Amino acid sequence: MNFKNSILSVLALSILTFSSCEDDNEMIEPVVMQEPMSAKNTTILNDTSNYTATINLTQLANNSALRMNTTDYPYTNALNQSFNVTKLQYLISEVTFFLNDSTIIVDSGYHYVDLTNSTSLTYMIKTKIPAGTYSSVGFTFGFDEEDNISGAYTDLNTLGWNWPAIFGGGYHFLRLEGEYLDSNNTSAEFKTHMGTASDGSTMPRTNEINHFDVILPNSNLTVSSDFSFDIEMNIEEWYTNPIDWDFNVWNAPVMPISAAQKALNSNGSSVFTFKKQ
């Protein structure tokens, strides 16, 4: 499939959908593309002119700024299960800008976020963005199949970001950990790790790519100088829409469970929002 044509079709459909909304407060979900943004007919530009884009990675839970390592359980998922967050790490790659004239500009880099390192919450992409009016911004969550190569990135290897070879190899996309109150109202651990989806129901195991590509809604930009914007992660959305996640079923570990991995992929469409500075 021609990726550019598929993007244009999705954008046209999105424009029609957005224009038909009568409630301005209705949440518009990002469009998730399963075809990689690094498709061969997409132009990847490095060190072009003119302006620098800085991305602020922010995290929300139940519509408030995420609080880490709380002694209580301040957040709830769609099944009304209470939880807290003790670890959050994730990776994005190939930030993409869509010009109104259908040009696609892709930054070929990646960025690892760890909430214990405040400097990781800012990502200045290497590609310079030309002046112009951009209809939307997108990115890949994790690595696509061309880039998700075991052992390929020294910095990620040092961080222990590798995904086990037995479960398909490559790298983690997400580590979201904490505690929840189980069905006995007792504290229990969860580890929501995302990467390659590996199915062990048959031998040998079968592995599926599990990244997703997002076009953020309402992410139009006019670039005439250096600029910045926020990409917000809404934590509770990992656990719903369309699949309601039950911590009592999928707690720890979930890495070898294909259904859990695919649920995270499906739910990813509502996780991210865009905010202009």
Secondary structure, DSSP 4 states (H G I P E B T S, - for coil): --HHHHHHHHHHHHHHHHHT---TTSPPPPEEE-S-TT-TTS-B--S-SSB-EEEEEEEEETTEE---S-SS--EE-TT--EE--SEEEEEEEEEEEEETTS-EEE---EEEEETT-GGGGEEE-SSPBPSEEEEEEEEEES--TTT--TT--HHHHHTT-BPPGGGT-SB-SEEEEEEEE-TTS-EEEEEEEESSEEE-SSSS-EEE---EEEE-TT--EEESS-EEEEEEEEGGGGG-SS----TTTS-S--TT-HHHHHHHHHHGGGTEEEEE-
